[in-house]
Amino acid sequence: MKEERLREALEKLLSMFESGNLPPAVARTMIRRQAGDERPSDKWSLGNRLLMYLAGTEDARGYRQWEEVGRHVKKGAKAFHILAPLTKTRKVKIQDPETGEEREEERPVIVGFRFIPVFRLEDTEGEPLPEVDYAPPELPPLFDVATRMGIKVKYAPGDGSCYGSFQPGLKRINLHTHDVKTYFHELAHAVHNTIRPLVGGQDPVQEVVAETVACTLCEIYGYTGYAWHGWQYIKACAGGEPKQALKLVMKVLCEVEEVLERIWEVANPEERGCAA
């Protein structure tokens, strides 16, 4: 019974990909930071936020900024550095778009950068920071699969660069949207990693496996508005060509089925070993 249900959903999805006849797309959403949960890093450049993530934290501030929220940097803690622009006011020539005439105007101009030391949240102690629950009112289907596998799922605002991610080393799924397809996608990565270790980065094969699994699960649970987004993502992974995208999907089909079956087994342990 389970094999038939999975196979039917997968065949329906492949048929839609091949024909291009996809249901209307739903609008994607991103989690926005709520009032009271603002962080200085929210205003940092993408490069500085990347330095923060590479330092292994999601919140970093200067020494005085931590003191302002009742926390203190631990003795011996080492800072990492971000870059802040140095500006000077200079006269620049501006051309009026309507008349074409040039005029001088004073504007701030970046003339260099300076290093600013900041410390990770994990290297501070003191008053607890406000905790905001960003989880959706209703958790997505198969949420218990991640729990049973010992994988932590965290909903939180992101930097806008992605909807979610899976960190194999931490056994954690990070979600920056309540869209159910993103949870399915990252869950597929987590399960795929138990079958064979994932390689780092945006590997096209791994991404197509996860996205095909996610779209199939959306079909099973009635979330029909995500197939269009899934197909666009798969095409991008295959270089933008629909024929190449279909070939790539067919190439990874065995892995897709293996991941789907593993998810189903974890979700329904009572069916394990049953002929049905």
C-alpha positions as CSV (number, residue, x, y, z in Angstrom):
1,M,0.0,0.0,0.0
2,K,2.7,2.5,0.9
3,E,4.7,1.7,-2.2
4,E,1.7,2.3,-4.4
5,R,1.0,5.7,-2.7
6,L,4.6,6.8,-3.1
7,R,4.8,5.6,-6.7
8,E,1.6,7.2,-7.8
9,A,2.6,10.6,-6.4
10,L,6.1,10.3,-7.9
11,E,4.6,9.3,-11.4
12,K,2.1,12.2,-11.2
13,L,4.9,14.6,-10.4
14,L,7.2,13.3,-13.3
15,S,4.2,13.6,-15.7
16,M,3.7,17.3,-14.7
17,F,7.4,18.0,-15.1
18,E,7.5,16.4,-18.5
19,S,4.3,18.1,-19.8
20,G,4.9,21.4,-18.2
21,N,1.3,21.4,-17.0
22,L,1.8,22.5,-13.4
23,P,-0.8,23.8,-10.9
24,P,-0.7,27.6,-10.2
25,A,2.2,28.5,-7.9
26,V,1.7,29.6,-4.3
27,A,3.5,32.6,-3.1
28,R,6.7,31.9,-1.1
29,T,7.1,33.5,2.3
30,M,10.0,34.3,4.6
31,I,10.0,34.6,8.4
32,R,10.4,38.2,9.5
33,R,12.0,39.2,12.7
34,Q,9.5,40.3,15.3
35,A,9.8,43.5,17.4
36,G,11.9,42.9,20.5
37,D,14.1,40.4,18.8
38,E,16.2,42.8,16.8
39,R,20.0,42.2,16.6
40,P,22.8,44.6,15.4
41,S,23.8,42.0,12.8
42,D,20.4,42.5,11.1
43,K,21.9,45.7,9.6
44,W,25.3,44.2,8.7
45,S,26.4,43.5,5.1
46,L,26.0,40.1,3.7
47,G,29.8,39.6,3.9
48,N,29.9,40.5,7.6
49,R,26.9,38.1,8.4
50,L,28.8,35.4,6.5
51,L,31.8,36.0,8.8
52,M,29.5,35.7,11.8
53,Y,28.1,32.3,10.6
54,L,31.6,31.1,9.9
55,A,32.5,31.9,13.4
56,G,29.8,29.5,14.5
57,T,27.1,31.9,15.8
58,E,23.9,33.6,14.8
59,D,24.3,36.6,17.1
60,A,27.5,38.6,17.5
61,R,27.9,42.1,19.0
62,G,30.6,44.5,20.3
63,Y,31.7,44.5,23.9
64,R,29.5,47.5,24.8
65,Q,26.5,46.2,22.9
66,W,26.5,43.1,25.0
67,E,26.7,45.2,28.1
68,E,23.6,47.1,27.0
69,V,21.5,43.9,27.1
70,G,22.9,42.8,30.4
71,R,25.5,40.3,29.2
72,H,29.3,40.3,29.6
73,V,32.0,38.8,27.5
74,K,33.6,35.8,29.3
75,K,37.2,36.2,30.5
76,G,39.6,34.9,27.8
77,A,37.0,35.0,25.0
78,K,38.5,35.9,21.7
79,A,36.8,38.3,19.3
80,F,36.5,37.9,15.6
81,H,36.4,41.0,13.3
82,I,34.0,42.5,10.9
83,L,34.6,45.3,8.4
84,A,33.0,48.8,8.8
85,P,33.2,51.4,6.1
86,L,35.1,54.7,6.7
87,T,33.3,57.6,5.0
88,K,34.1,61.2,4.3
89,T,31.9,63.9,2.9
90,R,33.1,65.0,-0.5
91,K,31.7,67.0,-3.4
92,V,30.7,64.9,-6.3
93,K,29.3,66.0,-9.7
94,I,25.6,65.1,-10.3
95,Q,23.9,65.3,-13.6
96,D,20.2,66.4,-13.5
97,P,18.2,63.6,-15.3
98,E,15.8,66.2,-16.7
99,T,17.9,69.1,-17.8
100,G,21.2,67.3,-18.2
101,E,23.0,70.0,-16.3
102,E,25.8,69.1,-13.9
103,R,25.9,70.4,-10.3
104,E,28.1,69.7,-7.3
105,E,26.6,68.0,-4.3
106,E,28.1,66.9,-1.0
107,R,27.7,63.2,-0.3
108,P,29.3,60.6,2.0
109,V,31.9,58.5,0.1
110,I,33.6,55.3,1.3
111,V,37.3,55.9,1.5
112,G,38.3,52.7,3.3
113,F,37.4,50.1,5.9
114,R,38.3,49.4,9.5
115,F,38.1,46.3,11.6
116,I,35.6,46.1,14.5
117,P,36.0,43.3,17.1
118,V,32.8,41.5,18.0
119,F,32.0,38.6,20.3
120,R,29.8,35.6,19.8
121,L,26.7,35.1,22.0
122,E,28.2,31.8,23.1
123,D,31.2,33.7,24.5
124,T,29.0,35.8,26.8
125,E,27.1,35.3,30.1
126,G,24.5,37.2,32.0
127,E,20.8,38.1,31.4
128,P,19.0,35.8,29.0
129,L,18.0,37.3,25.7
130,P,14.3,37.5,24.8
131,E,13.2,34.3,23.1
132,V,10.7,34.5,20.3
133,D,9.0,31.4,19.0
134,Y,8.9,31.5,15.2
135,A,7.4,28.1,14.7
136,P,4.2,28.0,12.6
137,P,0.9,27.6,14.4
138,E,0.6,24.1,12.8
139,L,3.7,22.0,12.3
140,P,4.2,20.4,8.9
141,P,3.4,16.8,8.2
142,L,6.2,14.4,9.0
143,F,7.6,16.7,11.6
144,D,7.9,13.8,14.0
145,V,10.3,12.1,11.5
146,A,13.0,14.7,12.3
147,T,12.3,14.2,16.0
148,R,12.7,10.5,15.8
149,M,15.9,10.8,13.9
150,G,17.3,13.1,16.6
151,I,17.3,16.1,14.3
152,K,16.6,19.5,15.7
153,V,14.3,21.8,13.6
154,K,14.7,25.5,14.2
155,Y,12.4,28.2,12.7
156,A,14.0,31.7,12.6
157,P,14.5,34.7,10.4
158,G,17.3,34.4,7.9
159,D,19.5,36.7,5.9
160,G,17.4,36.4,2.8
161,S,19.9,34.2,1.0
162,C,18.0,30.9,1.4
163,Y,14.8,29.4,2.6
164,G,16.4,26.7,4.7
165,S,19.5,24.5,5.3
166,F,20.6,21.2,6.8
167,Q,23.7,21.0,9.0
168,P,24.8,17.4,9.1
169,G,27.4,18.0,11.8
170,L,24.9,19.6,14.2
171,K,22.0,17.4,13.0
172,R,19.9,20.5,12.6
173,I,17.5,21.8,10.1
174,N,17.2,25.6,9.9
175,L,14.0,27.0,8.4
176,H,13.5,30.6,7.4
177,T,10.0,30.1,6.0
178,H,6.9,28.3,7.1
179,D,6.4,26.9,3.6
180,V,6.0,23.1,4.0
181,K,8.0,22.3,0.9
182,T,11.2,23.7,2.5
183,Y,10.8,21.5,5.5
184,F,10.3,18.5,3.2
185,H,13.4,19.5,1.2
186,E,15.7,19.8,4.2
187,L,14.2,16.6,5.7
188,A,15.1,14.8,2.5
189,H,18.7,16.0,2.9
190,A,18.8,14.8,6.4
191,V,17.4,11.3,5.4
192,H,19.7,11.2,2.3
193,N,22.6,11.8,4.6
194,T,21.8,8.6,6.6
195,I,21.9,6.6,3.3
196,R,25.2,8.1,2.1
197,P,27.1,11.1,3.6
198,L,26.3,14.3,1.8
199,V,29.1,16.4,0.2
200,G,29.4,20.0,1.1
201,G,28.0,22.9,-1.0
202,Q,25.1,23.0,-3.5
203,D,25.7,19.6,-5.1
204,P,23.2,19.4,-8.1
205,V,22.5,15.7,-7.6
206,Q,21.8,16.1,-3.9
207,E,19.6,19.2,-4.5
208,V,17.6,17.4,-7.2
209,V,17.1,14.4,-5.0
210,A,15.9,16.6,-2.1
211,E,13.6,18.8,-4.3
212,T,12.0,15.8,-6.1
213,V,11.4,14.1,-2.7
214,A,9.9,17.4,-1.4
215,C,7.6,17.9,-4.4
216,T,6.5,14.2,-4.2
217,L,5.6,14.6,-0.5
218,C,3.7,17.9,-1.3
219,E,1.6,15.8,-3.8
220,I,0.9,13.1,-1.2
221,Y,-0.2,15.7,1.4
222,G,-2.1,17.9,-0.9
223,Y,0.2,20.9,-1.2
224,T,-0.2,21.3,-4.9
225,G,1.0,24.8,-5.3
226,Y,4.7,24.1,-4.9
227,A,5.4,21.9,-7.9
228,W,6.1,25.0,-10.1
229,H,8.7,26.3,-7.7
230,G,10.2,22.8,-7.5
231,W,10.5,22.5,-11.3
232,Q,12.2,25.9,-11.6
233,Y,14.7,24.9,-8.9
234,I,15.4,21.5,-10.6
235,K,15.9,23.2,-14.0
236,A,18.3,25.7,-12.4
237,C,20.3,22.8,-10.9
238,A,20.5,21.2,-14.4
239,G,21.7,24.5,-16.1
240,G,18.2,25.7,-17.1
241,E,17.4,23.2,-19.8
242,P,14.1,21.3,-19.3
243,K,15.4,18.1,-21.1
244,Q,18.6,18.1,-19.0
245,A,16.5,18.6,-15.9
246,L,14.3,15.6,-16.7
247,K,17.4,13.5,-17.5
248,L,18.9,14.5,-14.1
249,V,15.6,13.6,-12.3
250,M,15.5,10.2,-14.0
251,K,19.2,9.6,-13.1
252,V,18.5,10.1,-9.4
253,L,15.2,8.4,-9.3
254,C,16.5,5.3,-7.4
255,E,17.9,7.6,-4.7
256,V,14.6,9.6,-4.6
257,E,12.6,6.4,-4.0
258,E,15.1,5.2,-1.4
259,V,14.8,8.5,0.6
260,L,11.0,8.4,0.3
261,E,10.9,4.8,1.6
262,R,13.2,5.7,4.5
263,I,11.0,8.7,5.5
264,W,7.9,6.5,5.3
265,E,9.6,3.8,7.5
266,V,10.5,6.3,10.2
267,A,7.1,7.9,10.1
268,N,5.3,4.5,10.2
269,P,7.5,2.1,12.2
270,E,4.6,-0.3,12.7
271,E,4.6,-1.0,9.0
272,R,8.3,-1.9,8.9
273,G,8.7,-5.4,7.5
274,C,5.1,-5.6,6.4
275,A,4.3,-6.8,2.9
276,A,1.7,-4.1,2.4
